[in-house]
């Protein structure tokens, strides 16, 4: 059972349920790259977990920097 944003309780049938909770950035790969290449840019969830729109913007800005 789940509660939607209006507060209504509903039941959904499913074969699999995935719960994504407690996110944190993982930028270890970028940190390692920065030791060996002249330029490395981080974008998306390795900076901070957020939306896909923010990740796309960061990737776009990184591309403009190259």
PQR file with spaces between the fields and no chain letter, atoms N, CA, C, O and H, PARSE charges and radii, in Angstrom:
ATOM       1  N    UNK     1       0.841   -1.174    0.000 -0.4000 1.5000
ATOM       2  CA   UNK     1       0.000    0.000    0.000 -0.0000 2.0000
ATOM       3  C    UNK     1       0.886    1.236    0.000  0.5500 1.7000
ATOM       4  O    UNK     1       1.969    1.231    0.585 -0.5500 1.4000
ATOM       5  N    UNK     2       0.425    2.291   -0.655 -0.4000 1.5000
ATOM       6  CA   UNK     2       1.138    3.555   -0.670 -0.0000 2.0000
ATOM       7  C    UNK     2       0.156    4.685   -0.438  0.5500 1.7000
ATOM       8  O    UNK     2      -1.058    4.520   -0.563 -0.5500 1.4000
ATOM       9  H    UNK     2      -0.455    2.295   -1.130  0.4000 1.0000
ATOM      10  N    UNK     3       0.708    5.833   -0.098 -0.4000 1.5000
ATOM      11  CA   UNK     3      -0.099    7.040    0.080 -0.0000 2.0000
ATOM      12  C    UNK     3       0.388    8.050   -0.947  0.5500 1.7000
ATOM      13  O    UNK     3       1.568    8.400   -0.966 -0.5500 1.4000
ATOM      14  H    UNK     3       1.694    5.968    0.003  0.4000 1.0000
ATOM      15  N    UNK     4      -0.523    8.521   -1.806 -0.4000 1.5000
ATOM      16  CA   UNK     4      -0.116    9.479   -2.826 -0.0000 2.0000
ATOM      17  C    UNK     4      -0.060   10.892   -2.253  0.5500 1.7000
ATOM      18  O    UNK     4      -0.353   11.102   -1.076 -0.5500 1.4000
ATOM      19  H    UNK     4      -1.481    8.236   -1.790  0.4000 1.0000
ATOM      20  N    UNK     5       0.320   11.866   -3.094 -0.4000 1.5000
ATOM      21  CA   UNK     5       0.524   13.220   -2.596 -0.0000 2.0000
ATOM      22  C    UNK     5      -0.757   13.886   -2.117  0.5500 1.7000
ATOM      23  O    UNK     5      -0.694   14.873   -1.383 -0.5500 1.4000
ATOM      24  H    UNK     5       0.558   11.695   -4.051  0.4000 1.0000
ATOM      25  N    UNK     6      -1.918   13.374   -2.512 -0.4000 1.5000
ATOM      26  CA   UNK     6      -3.192   13.899   -2.006 -0.0000 2.0000
ATOM      27  C    UNK     6      -3.598   13.243   -0.689  0.5500 1.7000
ATOM      28  O    UNK     6      -4.599   13.623   -0.081 -0.5500 1.4000
ATOM      29  H    UNK     6      -1.969   12.573   -3.108  0.4000 1.0000
ATOM      30  N    UNK     7      -2.811   12.248   -0.249 -0.4000 1.5000
ATOM      31  CA   UNK     7      -3.110   11.564    1.004 -0.0000 2.0000
ATOM      32  C    UNK     7      -3.999   10.345    0.845  0.5500 1.7000
ATOM      33  O    UNK     7      -4.403    9.737    1.837 -0.5500 1.4000
ATOM      34  H    UNK     7      -1.998   11.939   -0.742  0.4000 1.0000
ATOM      35  N    UNK     8      -4.311    9.978   -0.399 -0.4000 1.5000
ATOM      36  CA   UNK     8      -5.140    8.800   -0.654 -0.0000 2.0000
ATOM      37  C    UNK     8      -4.300    7.535   -0.595  0.5500 1.7000
ATOM      38  O    UNK     8      -3.203    7.489   -1.150 -0.5500 1.4000
ATOM      39  H    UNK     8      -3.983   10.472   -1.205  0.4000 1.0000
ATOM      40  N    UNK     9      -4.810    6.511    0.074 -0.4000 1.5000
ATOM      41  CA   UNK     9      -4.118    5.219    0.160 -0.0000 2.0000
ATOM      42  C    UNK     9      -4.494    4.380   -1.045  0.5500 1.7000
ATOM      43  O    UNK     9      -5.664    4.303   -1.421 -0.5500 1.4000
ATOM      44  H    UNK     9      -5.702    6.549    0.525  0.4000 1.0000
ATOM      45  N    UNK    10      -3.474    3.739   -1.661 -0.4000 1.5000
ATOM      46  CA   UNK    10      -3.705    2.881   -2.821 -0.0000 2.0000
ATOM      47  C    UNK    10      -2.842    1.641   -2.706  0.5500 1.7000
ATOM      48  O    UNK    10      -1.829    1.632   -2.008 -0.5500 1.4000
ATOM      49  H    UNK    10      -2.524    3.801   -1.356  0.4000 1.0000
ATOM      50  N    UNK    11      -3.251    0.613   -3.389 -0.4000 1.5000
ATOM      51  CA   UNK    11      -2.472   -0.612   -3.476 -0.0000 2.0000
ATOM      52  C    UNK    11      -2.080   -0.819   -4.934  0.5500 1.7000
ATOM      53  O    UNK    11      -2.916   -0.718   -5.831 -0.5500 1.4000
ATOM      54  H    UNK    11      -4.075    0.620   -3.957  0.4000 1.0000
ATOM      55  N    UNK    12      -0.803   -1.110   -5.161 -0.4000 1.5000
ATOM      56  CA   UNK    12      -0.308   -1.385   -6.505 -0.0000 2.0000
ATOM      57  C    UNK    12       0.244   -2.800   -6.548  0.5500 1.7000
ATOM      58  O    UNK    12       0.970   -3.218   -5.647 -0.5500 1.4000
ATOM      59  H    UNK    12      -0.123   -1.192   -4.431  0.4000 1.0000
ATOM      60  N    UNK    13      -0.102   -3.534   -7.596 -0.4000 1.5000
ATOM      61  CA   UNK    13       0.476   -4.852   -7.789 -0.0000 2.0000
ATOM      62  C    UNK    13       1.817   -4.692   -8.481  0.5500 1.7000
ATOM      63  O    UNK    13       1.947   -3.909   -9.422 -0.5500 1.4000
ATOM      64  H    UNK    13      -0.692   -3.194   -8.329  0.4000 1.0000
ATOM      65  N    UNK    14       2.817   -5.434   -8.014 -0.4000 1.5000
ATOM      66  CA   UNK    14       4.148   -5.342   -8.618 -0.0000 2.0000
ATOM      67  C    UNK    14       4.915   -6.633   -8.396  0.5500 1.7000
ATOM      68  O    UNK    14       4.712   -7.324   -7.398 -0.5500 1.4000
ATOM      69  H    UNK    14       2.712   -6.070   -7.250  0.4000 1.0000
ATOM      70  N    UNK    15       5.799   -6.953   -9.334 -0.4000 1.5000
ATOM      71  CA   UNK    15       6.696   -8.093   -9.181 -0.0000 2.0000
ATOM      72  C    UNK    15       7.925   -7.693   -8.371  0.5500 1.7000
ATOM      73  O    UNK    15       8.467   -8.497   -7.613 -0.5500 1.4000
ATOM      74  H    UNK    15       5.964   -6.392  -10.145  0.4000 1.0000
ATOM      75  N    UNK    16       8.359   -6.447   -8.537 -0.4000 1.5000
ATOM      76  CA   UNK    16       9.567   -5.959   -7.887 -0.0000 2.0000
ATOM      77  C    UNK    16       9.326   -4.551   -7.371  0.5500 1.7000
ATOM      78  O    UNK    16       8.664   -3.746   -8.025 -0.5500 1.4000
ATOM      79  H    UNK    16       7.919   -5.794   -9.153  0.4000 1.0000
ATOM      80  N    UNK    17       9.864   -4.260   -6.203 -0.4000 1.5000
ATOM      81  CA   UNK    17       9.799   -2.921   -5.642 -0.0000 2.0000
ATOM      82  C    UNK    17      11.225   -2.482   -5.343  0.5500 1.7000
ATOM      83  O    UNK    17      11.971   -3.202   -4.679 -0.5500 1.4000
ATOM      84  H    UNK    17      10.402   -4.915   -5.672  0.4000 1.0000
ATOM      85  N    UNK    18      11.607   -1.306   -5.830 -0.4000 1.5000
ATOM      86  CA   UNK    18      12.929   -0.751   -5.586 -0.0000 2.0000
ATOM      87  C    UNK    18      12.758    0.517   -4.764  0.5500 1.7000
ATOM      88  O    UNK    18      12.003    1.414   -5.141 -0.5500 1.4000
ATOM      89  H    UNK    18      11.002   -0.721   -6.370  0.4000 1.0000
ATOM      90  N    UNK    19      13.454    0.587   -3.656 -0.4000 1.5000
ATOM      91  CA   UNK    19      13.413    1.766   -2.820 -0.0000 2.0000
ATOM      92  C    UNK    19      14.772    2.447   -2.912  0.5500 1.7000
ATOM      93  O    UNK    19      15.799    1.845   -2.599 -0.5500 1.4000
ATOM      94  H    UNK    19      14.067   -0.141   -3.350  0.4000 1.0000
ATOM      95  N    UNK    20      14.771    3.703   -3.341 -0.4000 1.5000
ATOM      96  CA   UNK    20      16.002    4.489   -3.418 -0.0000 2.0000
ATOM      97  C    UNK    20      15.934    5.563   -2.345  0.5500 1.7000
ATOM      98  O    UNK    20      15.142    6.501   -2.442 -0.5500 1.4000
ATOM      99  H    UNK    20      13.936    4.192   -3.594  0.4000 1.0000
ATOM     100  N    UNK    21      16.756    5.422   -1.335 -0.4000 1.5000
ATOM     101  CA   UNK    21      16.738    6.386   -0.233 -0.0000 2.0000
ATOM     102  C    UNK    21      18.156    6.570    0.290  0.5500 1.7000
ATOM     103  O    UNK    21      18.987    5.666    0.207 -0.5500 1.4000
ATOM     104  H    UNK    21      17.399    4.660   -1.256  0.4000 1.0000
ATOM     105  N    UNK    22      18.413    7.735    0.821 -0.4000 1.5000
ATOM     106  CA   UNK    22      19.715    7.989    1.416 -0.0000 2.0000
ATOM     107  C    UNK    22      20.823    8.113    0.398  0.5500 1.7000
ATOM     108  O    UNK    22      21.766    7.322    0.414 -0.5500 1.4000
ATOM     109  H    UNK    22      17.738    8.470    0.889  0.4000 1.0000
ATOM     110  N    UNK    23      20.732    9.080   -0.479 -0.4000 1.5000
ATOM     111  CA   UNK    23      21.747    9.237   -1.514 -0.0000 2.0000
ATOM     112  C    UNK    23      22.861   10.166   -1.056  0.5500 1.7000
ATOM     113  O    UNK    23      22.658   11.046   -0.219 -0.5500 1.4000
ATOM     114  H    UNK    23      19.966    9.722   -0.492  0.4000 1.0000
ATOM     115  N    UNK    24      24.025    9.952   -1.615 -0.4000 1.5000
ATOM     116  CA   UNK    24      25.163   10.827   -1.361 -0.0000 2.0000
ATOM     117  C    UNK    24      26.064   10.796   -2.591  0.5500 1.7000
ATOM     118  O    UNK    24      26.114    9.794   -3.304 -0.5500 1.4000
ATOM     119  H    UNK    24      24.190    9.237   -2.294  0.4000 1.0000
ATOM     120  N    UNK    25      26.777   11.896   -2.837 -0.4000 1.5000
ATOM     121  CA   UNK    25      27.608   11.951   -4.040 -0.0000 2.0000
ATOM     122  C    UNK    25      28.775   10.970   -3.984  0.5500 1.7000
ATOM     123  O    UNK    25      29.291   10.656   -2.912 -0.5500 1.4000
ATOM     124  H    UNK    25      26.736   12.710   -2.257  0.4000 1.0000
ATOM     125  N    UNK    26      29.178   10.496   -5.158 -0.4000 1.5000
ATOM     126  CA   UNK    26      30.347    9.634   -5.272 -0.0000 2.0000
ATOM     127  C    UNK    26      31.265   10.251   -6.311  0.5500 1.7000
ATOM     128  O    UNK    26      31.117   10.000   -7.507 -0.5500 1.4000
ATOM     129  H    UNK    26      28.759   10.751   -6.030  0.4000 1.0000
ATOM     130  N    UNK    27      32.209   11.055   -5.855 -0.4000 1.5000
ATOM     131  CA   UNK    27      33.097   11.749   -6.785 -0.0000 2.0000
ATOM     132  C    UNK    27      34.524   11.216   -6.748  0.5500 1.7000
ATOM     133  O    UNK    27      35.442   11.895   -7.207 -0.5500 1.4000
ATOM     134  H    UNK    27      32.329   11.259   -4.884  0.4000 1.0000
ATOM     135  N    UNK    28      34.728   10.025   -6.216 -0.4000 1.5000
ATOM     136  CA   UNK    28      36.067    9.441   -6.117 -0.0000 2.0000
ATOM     137  C    UNK    28      36.706    9.264   -7.493  0.5500 1.7000
ATOM     138  O    UNK    28      37.909    9.477   -7.645 -0.5500 1.4000
ATOM     139  H    UNK    28      33.982    9.474   -5.842  0.4000 1.0000
ATOM     140  N    UNK    29      35.923    8.880   -8.489 -0.4000 1.5000
ATOM     141  CA   UNK    29      36.466    8.670   -9.830 -0.0000 2.0000
ATOM     142  C    UNK    29      37.000    9.979  -10.413  0.5500 1.7000
ATOM     143  O    UNK    29      38.080   10.002  -11.004 -0.5500 1.4000
ATOM     144  H    UNK    29      34.946    8.707   -8.366  0.4000 1.0000
ATOM     145  N    UNK    30      36.248   11.060  -10.249 -0.4000 1.5000
ATOM     146  CA   UNK    30      36.695   12.363  -10.761 -0.0000 2.0000
ATOM     147  C    UNK    30      37.948   12.810  -10.025  0.5500 1.7000
ATOM     148  O    UNK    30      38.862   13.360  -10.639 -0.5500 1.4000
ATOM     149  H    UNK    30      35.371   11.041   -9.770  0.4000 1.0000
ATOM     150  N    UNK    31      38.003   12.583   -8.729 -0.4000 1.5000
ATOM     151  CA   UNK    31      39.199   12.947   -7.955 -0.0000 2.0000
ATOM     152  C    UNK    31      40.431   12.211   -8.479  0.5500 1.7000
ATOM     153  O    UNK    31      41.507   12.800   -8.580 -0.5500 1.4000
ATOM     154  H    UNK    31      37.260   12.137   -8.230  0.4000 1.0000
ATOM     155  N    UNK    32      40.280   10.930   -8.813 -0.4000 1.5000
ATOM     156  CA   UNK    32      41.398   10.150   -9.362 -0.0000 2.0000
ATOM     157  C    UNK    32      41.778   10.652  -10.752  0.5500 1.7000
ATOM     158  O    UNK    32      42.962   10.752  -11.072 -0.5500 1.4000
ATOM     159  H    UNK    32      39.406   10.452   -8.730  0.4000 1.0000
ATOM     160  N    UNK    33      40.785   10.968  -11.574 -0.4000 1.5000
ATOM     161  CA   UNK    33      41.076   11.483  -12.916 -0.0000 2.0000
ATOM     162  C    UNK    33      41.860   12.786  -12.855  0.5500 1.7000
ATOM     163  O    UNK    33      42.776   12.999  -13.650 -0.5500 1.4000
ATOM     164  H    UNK    33      39.823   10.887  -11.314  0.4000 1.0000
ATOM     165  N    UNK    34      41.512   13.641  -11.936 -0.4000 1.5000
ATOM     166  CA   UNK    34      42.171   14.941  -11.827 -0.0000 2.0000
ATOM     167  C    UNK    34      43.659   14.807  -11.511  0.5500 1.7000
ATOM     168  O    UNK    34      44.423   15.749  -11.725 -0.5500 1.4000
ATOM     169  H    UNK    34      40.767   13.468  -11.290  0.4000 1.0000
ATOM     170  N    UNK    35      44.077   13.651  -11.006 -0.4000 1.5000
ATOM     171  CA   UNK    35      45.491   13.413  -10.720 -0.0000 2.0000
ATOM     172  C    UNK    35      46.279   13.071  -11.984  0.5500 1.7000
ATOM     173  O    UNK    35      47.504   13.197  -12.005 -0.5500 1.4000
ATOM     174  H    UNK    35      43.457   12.886  -10.832  0.4000 1.0000
ATOM     175  N    UNK    36      45.579   12.636  -13.040 -0.4000 1.5000
ATOM     176  CA   UNK    36      46.286   12.130  -14.219 -0.0000 2.0000
ATOM     177  C    UNK    36      45.992   12.869  -15.517  0.5500 1.7000
ATOM     178  O    UNK    36      46.746   12.728  -16.480 -0.5500 1.4000
ATOM     179  H    UNK    36      44.584   12.534  -13.023  0.4000 1.0000
ATOM     180  N    UNK    37      44.925   13.648  -15.573 -0.4000 1.5000
ATOM     181  CA   UNK    37      44.583   14.367  -16.799 -0.0000 2.0000
ATOM     182  C    UNK    37      44.514   15.865  -16.520  0.5500 1.7000
ATOM     183  O    UNK    37      44.238   16.272  -15.392 -0.5500 1.4000
ATOM     184  H    UNK    37      44.312   13.762  -14.792  0.4000 1.0000
ATOM     185  N    UNK    38      44.762   16.685  -17.536 -0.4000 1.5000
ATOM     186  CA   UNK    38      44.776   18.133  -17.303 -0.0000 2.0000
ATOM     187  C    UNK    38      43.410   18.712  -16.943  0.5500 1.7000
ATOM     188  O    UNK    38      43.334   19.685  -16.193 -0.5500 1.4000
ATOM     189  H    UNK    38      44.986   16.354  -18.453  0.4000 1.0000
ATOM     190  N    UNK    39      42.332   18.129  -17.466 -0.4000 1.5000
ATOM     191  CA   UNK    39      40.991   18.623  -17.170 -0.0000 2.0000
ATOM     192  C    UNK    39      40.041   17.467  -16.906  0.5500 1.7000
ATOM     193  O    UNK    39      40.023   16.491  -17.656 -0.5500 1.4000
ATOM     194  H    UNK    39      42.394   17.339  -18.076  0.4000 1.0000
ATOM     195  N    UNK    40      39.259   17.570  -15.852 -0.4000 1.5000
ATOM     196  CA   UNK    40      38.208   16.595  -15.561 -0.0000 2.0000
ATOM     197  C    UNK    40      37.043   17.362  -14.953  0.5500 1.7000
ATOM     198  O    UNK    40      37.235   18.206  -14.078 -0.5500 1.4000
ATOM     199  H    UNK    40      39.274   18.363  -15.242  0.4000 1.0000
ATOM     200  N    UNK    41      35.850   17.068  -15.412 -0.4000 1.5000
ATOM     201  CA   UNK    41      34.662   17.778  -14.958 -0.0000 2.0000
ATOM     202  C    UNK    41      33.679   16.794  -14.336  0.5500 1.7000
ATOM     203  O    UNK    41      33.480   15.693  -14.851 -0.5500 1.4000
ATOM     204  H    UNK    41      35.694   16.382  -16.123  0.4000 1.0000
ATOM     205  N    UNK    42      33.080   17.186  -13.253 -0.4000 1.5000
ATOM     206  CA   UNK    42      32.053   16.369  -12.605 -0.0000 2.0000
ATOM     207  C    UNK    42      30.685   16.922  -12.961  0.5500 1.7000
ATOM     208  O    UNK    42      30.501   18.135  -13.053 -0.5500 1.4000
ATOM     209  H    UNK    42      33.241   18.080  -12.835  0.4000 1.0000
ATOM     210  N    UNK    43      29.729   16.030  -13.161 -0.4000 1.5000
ATOM     211  CA   UNK    43      28.358   16.434  -13.464 -0.0000 2.0000
ATOM     212  C    UNK    43      27.404   15.411  -12.885  0.5500 1.7000
ATOM     213  O    UNK    43      27.769   14.252  -12.685 -0.5500 1.4000
ATOM     214  H    UNK    43      29.878   15.044  -13.086  0.4000 1.0000
ATOM     215  N    UNK    44      26.205   15.832  -12.621 -0.4000 1.5000
ATOM     216  CA   UNK    44      25.173   14.917  -12.161 -0.0000 2.0000
ATOM     217  C    UNK    44      25.345   14.490  -10.719  0.5500 1.7000
ATOM     218  O    UNK    44      25.804   15.263   -9.878 -0.5500 1.4000
ATOM     219  H    UNK    44      25.908   16.773  -12.783  0.4000 1.0000
ATOM     220  N    UNK    45      24.971   13.251  -10.441 -0.4000 1.5000
ATOM     221  CA   UNK    45      24.936   12.760   -9.066 -0.0000 2.0000
ATOM     222  C    UNK    45      26.306   12.622   -8.420  0.5500 1.7000
ATOM     223  O    UNK    45      26.381   12.518   -7.195 -0.5500 1.4000
ATOM     224  H    UNK    45      24.598   12.623  -11.124  0.4000 1.0000
ATOM     225  N    UNK    46      27.394   12.617   -9.188 -0.4000 1.5000
ATOM     226  CA   UNK    46      28.700   12.546   -8.538 -0.0000 2.0000
ATOM     227  C    UNK    46      29.051   13.889   -7.892  0.5500 1.7000
ATOM     228  O    UNK    46      29.940   13.950   -7.043 -0.5500 1.4000
ATOM     229  H    UNK    46      27.332   12.702  -10.182  0.4000 1.0000
ATOM     230  N    UNK    47      28.360   14.965   -8.286 -0.4000 1.5000
ATOM     231  CA   UNK    47      28.517   16.256   -7.618 -0.0000 2.0000
ATOM     232  C    UNK    47      27.621   16.283   -6.386  0.5500 1.7000
ATOM     233  O    UNK    47      28.077   16.531   -5.270 -0.5500 1.4000
ATOM     234  H    UNK    47      27.638   14.916   -8.976  0.4000 1.0000
ATOM     235  N    UNK    48      26.346   16.024   -6.610 -0.4000 1.5000
ATOM     236  CA   UNK    48      25.342   15.979   -5.549 -0.0000 2.0000
ATOM     237  C    UNK    48      24.076   15.389   -6.152  0.5500 1.7000
ATOM     238  O    UNK    48      23.664   15.805   -7.235 -0.5500 1.4000
ATOM     239  H    UNK    48      25.975   15.823   -7.517  0.4000 1.0000
ATOM     240  N    UNK    49      23.447   14.428   -5.477 -0.4000 1.5000
ATOM     241  CA   UNK    49      22.221   13.849   -6.033 -0.0000 2.0000
ATOM     242  C    UNK    49      21.135   14.910   -6.221  0.5500 1.7000
ATOM     243  O    UNK    49      20.709   15.574   -5.275 -0.5500 1.4000
ATOM     244  H    UNK    49      23.781   14.090   -4.597  0.4000 1.0000
ATOM     245  N    UNK    50      20.704   15.044   -7.478 -0.4000 1.5000
ATOM     246  CA   UNK    50      19.669   16.008   -7.835 -0.0000 2.0000
ATOM     247  C    UNK    50      18.896   15.503   -9.028  0.5500 1.7000
ATOM     248  O    UNK    50      18.830   14.296   -9.258 -0.5500 1.4000
ATOM     249  H    UNK    50      21.049   14.505   -8.247  0.4000 1.0000
ATOM     250  N    UNK    51      18.311   16.404   -9.788 -0.4000 1.5000
ATOM     251  CA   UNK    51      17.485   15.997  -10.922 -0.0000 2.0000
ATOM     252  C    UNK    51      18.316   15.834  -12.200  0.5500 1.7000
ATOM     253  O    UNK    51      19.451   16.303  -12.285 -0.5500 1.4000
ATOM     254  H    UNK    51      18.365   17.384   -9.601  0.4000 1.0000
ATOM     255  N    UNK    52      17.732   15.166  -13.178 -0.4000 1.5000
ATOM     256  CA   UNK    52      18.382   14.958  -14.462 -0.0000 2.0000
ATOM     257  C    UNK    52      18.605   16.291  -15.178  0.5500 1.7000
ATOM     258  O    UNK    52      19.584   16.444  -15.909 -0.5500 1.4000
ATOM     259  H    UNK    52      16.810   14.785  -13.110  0.4000 1.0000
ATOM     260  N    UNK    53      17.714   17.247  -14.976 -0.4000 1.5000
ATOM     261  CA   UNK    53      17.878   18.551  -15.628 -0.0000 2.0000
ATOM     262  C    UNK    53      19.149   19.247  -15.156  0.5500 1.7000
ATOM     263  O    UNK    53      19.853   19.860  -15.958 -0.5500 1.4000
ATOM     264  H    UNK    53      16.919   17.123  -14.382  0.4000 1.0000
ATOM     265  N    UNK    54      19.442   19.158  -13.882 -0.4000 1.5000
ATOM     266  CA   UNK    54      20.671   19.758  -13.368 -0.0000 2.0000
ATOM     267  C    UNK    54      21.901   19.032  -13.899  0.5500 1.7000
ATOM     268  O    UNK    54      22.910   19.663  -14.212 -0.5500 1.4000
ATOM     269  H    UNK    54      18.870   18.660  -13.231  0.4000 1.0000
ATOM     270  N    UNK    55      21.821   17.715  -13.999 -0.4000 1.5000
ATOM     271  CA   UNK    55      22.939   16.943  -14.545 -0.0000 2.0000
ATOM     272  C    UNK    55      23.183   17.311  -16.008  0.5500 1.7000
ATOM     273  O    UNK    55      24.332   17.442  -16.430 -0.5500 1.4000
ATOM     274  H    UNK    55      21.002   17.202  -13.745  0.4000 1.0000
ATOM     275  N    UNK    56      22.117   17.476  -16.779 -0.4000 1.5000
ATOM     276  CA   UNK    56      22.261   17.845  -18.189 -0.0000 2.0000
ATOM     277  C    UNK    56      22.876   19.233  -18.317  0.5500 1.7000
ATOM     278  O    UNK    56      23.718   19.459  -19.187 -0.5500 1.4000
ATOM     279  H    UNK    56      21.184   17.369  -16.436  0.4000 1.0000
ATOM     280  N    UNK    57      22.473   20.146  -17.477 -0.4000 1.5000
ATOM     281  CA   UNK    57      23.030   21.499  -17.521 -0.0000 2.0000
ATOM     282  C    UNK    57      24.525   21.468  -17.199  0.5500 1.7000
ATOM     283  O    UNK    57      25.321   22.125  -17.870 -0.5500 1.4000
ATOM     284  H    UNK    57      21.790   19.963  -16.770  0.4000 1.0000
ATOM     285  N    UNK    58      24.904   20.707  -16.174 -0.4000 1.5000
ATOM     286  CA   UNK    58      26.329   20.609  -15.812 -0.0000 2.0000
ATOM     287  C    UNK    58      27.139   19.984  -16.934  0.5500 1.7000
ATOM     288  O    UNK    58      28.251   20.432  -17.216 -0.5500 1.4000
ATOM     289  H    UNK    58      24.258   20.173  -15.629  0.4000 1.0000
ATOM     290  N    UNK    59      26.607   18.967  -17.572 -0.4000 1.5000
ATOM     291  CA   UNK    59      27.293   18.354  -18.706 -0.0000 2.0000
ATOM     292  C    UNK    59      27.435   19.319  -19.865  0.5500 1.7000
ATOM     293  O    UNK    59      28.481   19.369  -20.511 -0.5500 1.4000
ATOM     294  H    UNK    59      25.704   18.603  -17.343  0.4000 1.0000
ATOM     295  N    UNK    60      26.397   20.080  -20.131 -0.4000 1.5000
ATOM     296  CA   UNK    60      26.434   21.092  -21.187 -0.0000 2.0000
ATOM     297  C    UNK    60      27.502   22.142  -20.890  0.5500 1.7000
ATOM     298  O    UNK    60      28.290   22.495  -21.767 -0.5500 1.4000
ATOM     299  H    UNK    60      25.546   20.039  -19.606  0.4000 1.0000
ATOM     300  N    UNK    61      27.528   22.639  -19.661 -0.4000 1.5000
ATOM     301  CA   UNK    61      28.520   23.656  -19.285 -0.0000 2.0000
ATOM     302  C    UNK    61      29.949   23.094  -19.351  0.5500 1.7000
ATOM     303  O    UNK    61      30.878   23.795  -19.750 -0.5500 1.4000
ATOM     304  H    UNK    61      26.888   22.352  -18.948  0.4000 1.0000
ATOM     305  N    UNK    62      30.113   21.845  -18.963 -0.4000 1.5000
ATOM     306  CA   UNK    62      31.421   21.219  -19.061 -0.0000 2.0000
ATOM     307  C    UNK    62      31.857   21.122  -20.523  0.5500 1.7000
ATOM     308  O    UNK    62      33.020   21.364  -20.847 -0.5500 1.4000
ATOM     309  H    UNK    62      29.358   21.275  -18.638  0.4000 1.0000
ATOM     310  N    UNK    63      30.923   20.768  -21.398 -0.4000 1.5000
ATOM     311  CA   UNK    63      31.220   20.692  -22.822 -0.0000 2.0000
ATOM     312  C    UNK    63      31.628   22.032  -23.396  0.5500 1.7000
ATOM     313  O    UNK    63      32.512   22.096  -24.250 -0.5500 1.4000
ATOM     314  H    UNK    63      29.979   20.571  -21.135  0.4000 1.0000
ATOM     315  N    UNK    64      31.004   23.097  -22.946 -0.4000 1.5000
ATOM     316  CA   UNK    64      31.361   24.441  -23.409 -0.0000 2.0000
ATOM     317  C    UNK    64      32.754   24.830  -22.950  0.5500 1.7000
ATOM     318  O    UNK    64      33.422   25.630  -23.604 -0.5500 1.4000
ATOM     319  H    UNK    64      30.286   23.046  -22.252  0.4000 1.0000
ATOM     320  N    UNK    65      33.200   24.272  -21.827 -0.4000 1.5000
ATOM     321  CA   UNK    65      34.502   24.609  -21.266 -0.0000 2.0000
ATOM     322  C    UNK    65      35.660   23.955  -22.005  0.5500 1.7000
ATOM     323  O    UNK    65      36.806   24.379  -21.860 -0.5500 1.4000
ATOM     324  H    UNK    65      32.657   23.622  -21.295  0.4000 1.0000
ATOM     325  N    UNK    66      35.376   22.943  -22.783 -0.4000 1.5000
ATOM     326  CA   UNK    66      36.441   22.173  -23.448 -0.0000 2.0000
ATOM     327  C    UNK    66      36.884   22.880  -24.712  0.5500 1.7000
ATOM     328  O    UNK    66      37.770   22.394  -25.415 -0.5500 1.4000
ATOM     329  H    UNK    66      34.445   22.599  -22.900  0.4000 1.0000
